[in-house]
């Protein structure tokens, strides 16, 4: 039975930076705790520490965001991804896109247009 409200939360704005920090840590912990379940659900051939490392990298990418409203949008997007992932609304390819560089060393962009053109890429 599908329950679309599983893991649903109300969208809200952070009252201040302390509130935002608490919400970010809560989101991060939810993702870290769910890593074994994600590995199991999607039958990933990646070990759980690799999944947790990728989660950490995704949060670290936005570490120095300086606007509270931007943090709120990032939190909304994080929870949306979390809900879609744990409700199994994603396909395997959607989950593996985060690990593309680990699995395919050729998934990098060319240094410039000419090199990409000569390699046969657009």
C-alpha positions in Angstrom: 0.0 0.0 0.0 1.3 3.4 -1.0 1.2 6.1 1.7 2.2 9.4 0.0 2.2 11.2 3.3 5.0 9.0 4.8 7.8 11.2 5.8 5.9 14.4 4.8 6.6 17.5 6.8 5.2 21.0 6.6 7.3 23.5 4.7 8.5 26.3 7.0 11.0 29.0 7.2 13.8 29.1 9.8 13.3 31.7 12.5 17.0 32.4 12.8 20.5 30.9 12.2 20.3 28.7 15.3 17.0 27.3 14.1 18.4 26.7 10.6 21.5 24.9 12.1 19.2 22.6 14.1 17.1 21.8 11.1 20.2 21.1 8.9 21.7 18.8 11.6 18.4 17.0 11.8 18.2 16.5 8.1 21.8 15.3 8.0 21.2 12.8 10.7 18.1 11.5 9.0 20.1 10.9 5.8 23.0 9.2 7.6 20.7 6.9 9.5 18.9 6.0 6.3 22.0 5.0 4.4 21.8 1.3 5.1 18.1 1.3 4.2 18.9 3.1 0.9 21.6 0.6 0.1 19.2 -2.3 0.8 16.2 -0.8 -1.0 18.0 0.1 -4.2 20.4 -3.0 -4.1 23.4 -0.7 -4.4 26.8 -2.4 -4.8 28.3 0.4 -2.8 29.2 0.0 0.9 27.3 2.0 3.5 30.4 4.2 4.3 30.7 5.2 0.7 27.0 6.3 0.7 27.5 8.2 4.0 30.6 9.9 2.5 28.6 11.0 -0.5 25.9 12.4 1.8 28.5 14.3 3.8 29.9 15.7 0.5 26.5 16.9 -0.6 25.9 18.7 2.7 29.5 20.2 2.7 28.9 21.6 -0.8 26.5 24.1 0.8 28.3 24.7 4.1 29.0 28.4 3.5 25.6 29.5 2.3 25.2 33.0 3.8 21.4 33.6 3.2 18.8 32.2 5.5 16.2 31.9 2.8 18.7 29.9 0.6 19.3 27.5 3.5 15.5 27.0 3.8 15.2 26.2 0.1 18.1 23.7 0.4 16.5 22.1 3.4 13.2 21.8 1.5 15.0 20.2 -1.4 16.9 17.9 0.9 13.7 16.7 2.6 12.0 16.2 -0.8 14.9 14.0 -2.0 14.8 12.1 1.3 11.1 11.5 1.0 11.3 10.4 -2.6 14.2 8.1 -1.9 12.8 6.4 1.1 9.3 6.1 -0.4 11.0 4.3 -3.4 9.7 6.9 -5.8 13.0 7.0 -7.6 14.6 4.6 -10.0 18.0 3.1 -9.5 19.5 5.5 -12.1 18.2 8.5 -10.1 20.1 7.3 -7.0 23.2 6.3 -8.9 23.6 9.8 -10.5 25.1 11.0 -7.2 27.8 8.3 -7.5 28.6 8.7 -11.2 32.2 10.0 -10.6 33.0 7.1 -8.2 31.7 4.5 -10.7 32.7 6.0 -14.0 36.1 7.8 -14.1 35.1 9.1 -17.6 32.0 11.0 -16.2 34.1 14.2 -15.9 33.6 17.2 -18.1 36.3 18.0 -20.6 38.7 20.8 -19.7 37.5 23.0 -22.6 35.3 22.9 -25.6 38.0 21.9 -28.1 39.1 18.9 -26.0 35.5 17.8 -25.6 34.9 18.3 -29.4 38.0 16.2 -30.2 36.9 13.5 -27.8 33.5 13.3 -29.6 31.4 14.8 -26.8 28.9 17.7 -27.0 
